[in-house]
Amino acid sequence: KEKNESGFIAALADAKQSYIDDGVLPPLTLWQWLEIWDRNYHQHTALVDGDEYLSYQGLKESAEYVAAGLQQQGIGAGDTVLVQLPNSNHFVVLCFALFRLGAKPIMAMPAHREKDINALCQQAQPVAYVVPDHFLGFNYQVLADHISQQHPCIRTVIIDGKSANHLTFEQFLHSAPLDPDTPQPSPTNIALLLLSGGTTGTPKLIPRTHADYAFNAIESAKVCRMSPQSVYLAALPISHNFPLACPGILGTLSVGGKVVMAKTAGDDEAFSLIEQEKVTITALVPPLAKLWLETKEWDETDISSLQLLQIGGSRLEEKVARQITPILGCQLQQVFGMAEGLLCYTRLDDDIETVATTQGKPLSTADQIQILAPDGSPVSPGEAGELLTKGPYTIKGYYLAEEHNKKAFTQEGFYQSGDLVRQTANGYLIVEGRLKEQINRAGEKIAIAEIEELLVEHPDVIDCILIPVPDERLGERSCAFVISDNPAFDLQQVQQYLTQHGLPRYKQPDQLEHIAMWPLTTVSKVNKQALSQLAIEND
Ligand code: J2J
């Protein structure tokens, strides 16, 4: 593994170095950027979390203390640390502490449960695991104990909150000062590992380097015209690329703005934070945007400070897009992004037609895109095909996944997104659909293979197919069709079974249908369109 890893890391560094040499990527680490931001905006408020306000100076100093504490635990350059925290100032402090040391946070989501966490441990061998004590009714200490027993690589469990038997995050904030001679990573080193929705049974890790991730955030902040007056509401879970760096938290910090942490993205919490903190910009997935629209019709909270609402992660209906400005009183920006890299944004000067009907154009002129027909040839202009991309901030391979990478990337290093897109005459992309075996449930991606593989193991299931079904609330819901001898086998049992197997709620089917045999197409494949129709009729 170590040999593979060093080869992989060297190739990645070479690829990023060439963008540095070409003057596209600035040669700085995320820690060096924080030092610059601290010099420029020292006493300005950087982060707000409930009644806890942290200045740029406070953020940098706290991160140094935490880095020192981590170092005392033997955590250092090259190590991975599994981070599973809700939105909080501590999350950001911890990330910068790790960036300082050259250790890599693995960005797990609070929603993840044992199966994903296990897989991440197997793949990345984290030396530490950081969790809250409780969040939304779930006890993470129990999970952390269970996981650390199975994975001896985890030497330290850190609890953000109260704990009788583990170190707490609070203790790290009170460490002895960091030795200033502690070596720093290089800008071309991996800064963090994001999670990919993927199409296979195990999550794939996305290695983003310091230089490319900083570029991602800083350039995004420019496109969104952010300034020291910007106030960003972190409403989506910040382990996601979108609220973390598009422009998100890092982009806001790059301009001296203020980040406000929300624990959940629901309108009840978000609206009052917008009113209180005079939020100017935030990011949502389409189902949440719909919820906000519905609420605003009767809610009297003053959200007039909001200037820009970014929406991305899954398809935004044109009808909904056109309601944003009239109802919420802010500008809309469509975002078609991926944790693997490429980001497309509609621009702030675009006319309403463009904003309502396209998913934007690439962030950088250095982004390369290809749109290919099934035979691998480029489509004619305006035709739909698979989107492939390569560029300064797009990965050329998942972390330690050599076999999978042969399928997911071309020889020239283009990422095969599995998205079906077409390009307008002025270079904007429209997402038409997708080729990958995935369900996009309210922006969270579900690998169909992972769920099917588990379901066919159930004693009552002879065969099973999982499909996305259009859904008013979620955009897409997941429906499991089963061939089973037990007519009493129901959705509740399916959900219980998957919970026992360590699956988070969002990956579990929303609907279950029994079927006697598969409907077939003329070429004898399972007719998934017919299944989708059945699922809609039976709802
Ligand atoms: C349709 N499908 C979309 C859109 C993403 C910003 C915004 C989103 C993500 C994200 C992100 C879509 N319309 N507007 O990381 O920084 C689907 C595509 C894409 C996949 C990537 C960001 N925006 N998608 O969603 O890594 O299928 O990133 O390939 O989670 O989401 O998923 P993910």
Boltz pocket constraint, residues with backbone or C-beta under 6 A from the ligand:
constraints:
  - pocket:
      binder: B
      contacts: [[A, 195], [A, 196], [A, 197], [A, 241], [A, 242], [A, 243], [A, 246], [A, 311], [A, 312], [A, 313], [A, 314], [A, 315], [A, 316], [A, 334], [A, 335], [A, 336], [A, 337], [A, 338], [A, 339], [A, 340], [A, 341], [A, 343], [A, 359], [A, 417], [A, 419], [A, 431], [A, 434], [A, 440], [A, 443], [A, 445]]
      max_distance: 6.0
